[in-house]
Amino acid sequence: MNARKEPEAVGRAASARPPLVRELLLVTALFLVYKLGRRLASGHTGAAFRNGHEVWDLERALRLPGEGAVQSLLLHGDGLAHAANVYYAAVHFPATVAFLVWLHLRRPVHYVWARRVLATVTAAALVLHLAFPLAPPRMLAVTGLVDTARVYGPSVYGPPTTDGLSNQFAAMPSLHFGWALMVAVGLIVTTRARWRPLWLAHPLLTLLVIVGTANHFWLDAVVAAVLLGAALVLLRVPRGPSGGAGRIVRARHVPAGRRALVGAGR
């Protein structure tokens, strides 16, 4: 009976996998819409700085640890600060793309789920960027923090007044952290290795990097986690076998004699 069920599982997995070209076009379109939305949300300098001071004061009222405690660790050596800047600039987007590509190839059912979750979180983040422009802590003198990207390099941002590629007043929520956390959750859900909780090292390291480089407040990550949690409640994980529903099951070759015996035993 297993010999009959496994080819059916292969067929279901193949039908669950969306066409690759369509998915590439869809993800590219979503990314372009997001970038356009960030550009529409740019400006609002005065409001962004006022909100930045309010977030800083709120964190102090909540007795959260100062972001400077993390940055002081990076400033012990130029190499560590530079490595953190490289991680901030180079890991965020490629890691998320690699995660989606792997899911598309190996866990097609979960790929659709993860893509929807990421799209939902990103759309909600865009709304918040429009409604609550926020200057990052590196721009606020009151924080006493160093703009590590400008001092140690590399930097992905130009001067805020002339940067035509990004909206630097879109600090809350942090999609660097939100996407990294979703990558970890997705890999924990869809894999079976005993060490899979170690995927949480990715969002943890991302959190330390975004705070230590003064690109985000602690609360930027908290809000991103709340948005992701809401999206995960709204978009439930697909049901299936433990360690990855939607996983392609390869049909095993069963000798003719065994197939006859299996049929006779029904």
HUWOZI-V219173 format. One record per residue. N is the residue number from 1. RES is the residue in one small letter. D_LAST is the distance of its C-alpha to the last C-alpha in Angstrom with 1 decimal. Layout:
BEGIN
N	RES	D_LAST
N	RES	D_LAST
END
This chain:
BEGIN
1	m	9.3
2	n	12.9
3	a	13.8
4	r	13.2
5	k	15.0
6	e	17.9
7	p	19.4
8	e	19.3
9	a	21.3
10	v	23.7
11	g	24.3
12	r	25.0
13	a	27.4
14	a	29.2
15	s	29.7
16	a	31.0
17	r	33.7
18	p	36.9
19	p	38.9
20	l	41.1
21	v	44.3
22	r	44.0
23	e	43.5
24	l	46.5
25	l	48.7
26	l	47.6
27	v	48.3
28	t	51.6
29	a	52.6
30	l	51.8
31	f	53.9
32	l	56.8
33	v	56.8
34	y	56.9
35	k	59.7
36	l	61.6
37	g	61.2
38	r	62.5
39	r	65.5
40	l	66.1
41	a	66.1
42	s	68.6
43	g	72.2
44	h	73.0
45	t	74.7
46	g	76.6
47	a	73.6
48	a	71.5
49	f	74.1
50	r	74.7
51	n	71.0
52	g	70.9
53	h	73.6
54	e	71.9
55	v	68.6
56	w	70.6
57	d	72.4
58	l	69.2
59	e	67.6
60	r	70.7
61	a	70.7
62	l	67.1
63	r	68.2
64	l	65.7
65	p	66.6
66	g	68.8
67	e	67.3
68	g	70.1
69	a	68.5
70	v	65.8
71	q	68.1
72	s	70.5
73	l	67.8
74	l	67.5
75	l	71.3
76	h	71.6
77	g	71.3
78	d	71.4
79	g	68.2
80	l	66.1
81	a	67.4
82	h	66.8
83	a	63.2
84	a	62.5
85	n	64.0
86	v	61.9
87	y	58.7
88	y	59.8
89	a	60.5
90	a	57.8
91	v	54.6
92	h	54.0
93	f	52.9
94	p	51.4
95	a	49.1
96	t	47.8
97	v	47.3
98	a	45.4
99	f	43.2
100	l	42.3
101	v	41.8
102	w	39.4
103	l	37.4
104	h	37.4
105	l	35.9
106	r	33.5
107	r	32.9
108	p	33.4
109	v	32.4
110	h	34.8
111	y	37.4
112	v	37.8
113	w	38.1
114	a	40.7
115	r	42.7
116	r	43.0
117	v	44.1
118	l	46.7
119	a	48.0
120	t	48.3
121	v	50.2
122	t	52.4
123	a	53.3
124	a	54.2
125	a	56.3
126	l	58.2
127	v	59.1
128	l	60.5
129	h	62.3
130	l	64.0
131	a	64.8
132	f	65.8
133	p	67.3
134	l	67.7
135	a	69.8
136	p	68.1
137	p	69.9
138	r	71.3
139	m	73.5
140	l	74.9
141	a	78.0
142	v	77.4
143	t	74.3
144	g	76.3
145	l	73.3
146	v	73.5
147	d	71.9
148	t	70.3
149	a	69.1
150	r	72.7
151	v	74.2
152	y	71.7
153	g	69.7
154	p	67.6
155	s	67.8
156	v	65.6
157	y	68.2
158	g	71.7
159	p	74.5
160	p	73.1
161	t	75.9
162	t	75.1
163	d	71.3
164	g	69.9
165	l	66.4
166	s	65.3
167	n	66.1
168	q	67.3
169	f	67.6
170	a	63.9
171	a	63.4
172	m	61.4
173	p	58.5
174	s	57.8
175	l	55.0
176	h	55.3
177	f	54.0
178	g	51.6
179	w	49.9
180	a	49.7
181	l	48.2
182	m	45.5
183	v	44.7
184	a	44.3
185	v	42.1
186	g	39.9
187	l	39.4
188	i	38.7
189	v	36.1
190	t	34.3
191	t	34.5
192	r	33.0
193	a	35.8
194	r	37.5
195	w	40.8
196	r	40.1
197	p	42.6
198	l	45.2
199	w	44.9
200	l	47.2
201	a	49.9
202	h	50.2
203	p	51.3
204	l	53.3
205	l	55.2
206	t	55.6
207	l	57.1
208	l	59.6
209	v	60.5
210	i	61.1
211	v	63.2
212	g	65.0
213	t	66.0
214	a	67.4
215	n	65.2
216	h	63.7
217	f	64.3
218	w	61.9
219	l	61.4
220	d	60.3
221	a	57.2
222	v	56.7
223	v	56.7
224	a	54.3
225	a	51.9
226	v	52.2
227	l	51.5
228	l	48.4
229	g	47.2
230	a	47.7
231	a	45.8
232	l	42.9
233	v	42.8
234	l	43.1
235	l	40.5
236	r	37.5
237	v	35.4
238	p	32.2
239	r	29.1
240	g	26.5
241	p	25.3
242	s	28.0
243	g	30.6
244	g	30.4
245	a	28.5
246	g	28.5
247	r	28.3
248	i	27.1
249	v	23.9
250	r	23.9
251	a	20.7
252	r	20.1
253	h	19.9
254	v	16.8
255	p	17.5
256	a	16.1
257	g	15.0
258	r	13.0
259	r	11.4
260	a	10.5
261	l	9.1
262	v	6.9
263	g	5.7
264	a	5.6
265	g	3.8
266	r	0.0
END
